[in-house]
Amino acid sequence: MLDFLRLAIPIIPTHVRSFDNHHQFNGDIRDYGVPAATRHVSKTDDGQTITGELYHPYEALPSDYTDMAVKFYTNTMNTVPYVEIKASPLKLLQGHNVYGFESIELGAFHMLGMLLEAFPQLAPILDVEKTEVLCLDTTYLFRLPHQNMVQPVLDYMANLASGHRKARQVKYDNYITWGNDGASVRPKAYGKFEEVKSQLNKVQKKAEKGCMRSKSLVIAMHDVLPFANAVLRLEGRITKTYLTKNGYPSNLYELIKLQNEQPELLLRLWHVAFDPILDTMKGKYMNFSSDGEILDLLKSKLVTYTKTGKPSYTKANNAMKFYALVRQIGLQATKNLYNERTFYDAVKSLLDVGISKSHIQNLAKNPNGKVIPFVRMFELKMCDQMPSDYQLPVSQYHSPKQGLYLVA
C-alpha cells in the first residue's frame, strides 16, 4: 500500500530570482494567500515596527479525517523555491492506513487538489507538471497466528542486521527501524493493532464531546480494528535519492506512468528495502536441540581430508568454538576479538553449513540455541493486503479519465 507521500511542487521560473545555486521567490507570499511569519521583529528609533524576512511555517490543511502538512520554501539552495506537501493518502481518503490502495496517481492528485483548492491564488505560479516525489512509503502486511506473537517477532527482528542496516528500537517497543534517518532507503517494522486501539480510544472521547471529524474517524477505524489484529507491518521509505540513482523517475507524472505500466512497482521497491534484512533469515537450520547436534552438523559439512585420506575436523572444531563464543558474549563482542578477515571467514563457515544469519545474530539472546518456533513460519508470506470487500476510495480531485481536476 501507499502509506505516505511527500511532494515538492516548484515555482515557475518567472517568479524566481537566482544567483549561482541560490534561488529566491521574487514575490510577497502574502499576495498569494499564504500565511506569513518572521523570526525577527524590532522597532526603529521613531517607534516604527520592522520585521525580518517573511517565511511560511508548516501548516495543516484539514480533510474529512486528518490533515496534510504544507510549507512554501521561498529561499532555497540547489533547487528552485517550491511548495512541499506531505501526508498519508490513505488517511486523507479513508481515515486510516491499516490497509488501502497502491495508486500513486490517486493519492498524489488528491493531495495536489487539496493544496490548489486551499490556495487558489498560488495555483497559477506552481509548475505542477514538474512536481517531484521526495519520498514515499511502501508497506506490506504479514499476519501472525496471534496478536501476542507480534512483540516477540519484533524483538527477534531487532537483532537482525545487513551491511549498514542495523536495527534500532525507537519510540516504543512496538517499533523497529533499520539504518539512520538520512539513508536513501529506510525500512521499519511495527505492529498496528495496539496503535489503532489507542487512537480509537482517543477519537472516541472527542466524538463523545461532539467533534464531527472524530465521529467520522470512529466509524472508519472501528471497522478496521479486527483486521489489524496479529498483523506485522513492514514499511519501506524510498527517497528521491534512491529513485534517481537507480533509474526510476522522481518526477511525479513519470512515476505515475511507470506504475501504470508496471503495477507491481511499489512491491518491487518494498523488496529493495527488505530483502537484505529478510535474507538473514534464510537457512536450513534455525533450531538445535543440543551442542552435539550442532557439532555433528559442522563435522558433516566442514570435514576435510589429509593426503592420506584421513578425515580432519579442525575447521569444524574452530567453527564450533566460534559459535560457542558468539552464544556466550554476542556477535559484536566476538567480532572485537578477531581480525576482520578471520571473523568473516568464521561467520561464512556457519552460513555455508545452512545456519541462518538471523540465528547467529540472535544467538546471545537465545543461549540454548533454541529459536522461537514461529521464526520458521516467519520466512514471511504476505497475507491478504486488504479485506475481500474493500472499495477503492473516491477523490473529488481525481478522475481516472481526466487525472487531476478541480470543480469550480
Secondary structure, DSSP 4 states (H G I P E B T S, - for coil): -EEEEEEEEEBPGGGEEEETTEEEE-S-GGGGT---EES-EEE-TTS-EEE--EE---EEEE-SS-EEEEEEE-EEESS--EEEEEE-HHHHHHS--SS----HHHHHHHHHHHHHHH-TTTGGGB-GGG-EEEEEEEEEEEE-S-GGGHHHHHHHHTT-EETTEEEEE-SSTTEEEES-TT-SEEEEEEE-HHHHHHHHHHHHHHHHTT-HHHHHHHHHHHTTHHHHTTEEEEEEEEEHHHHHHTT---BHHHHHHHHHH-TTHHHHHHHHHHHHHHGGG--SB---S-HHHHHHHHHHHH-EE-TTS-EE-HHHHHHHHHHHHHHHH-HHHHHHHS-HHHHHHHHHHHHHTTB-HHHHHTGGGSTT-PPPTHHHHTS-----SS-TT------TTEETTTEE----
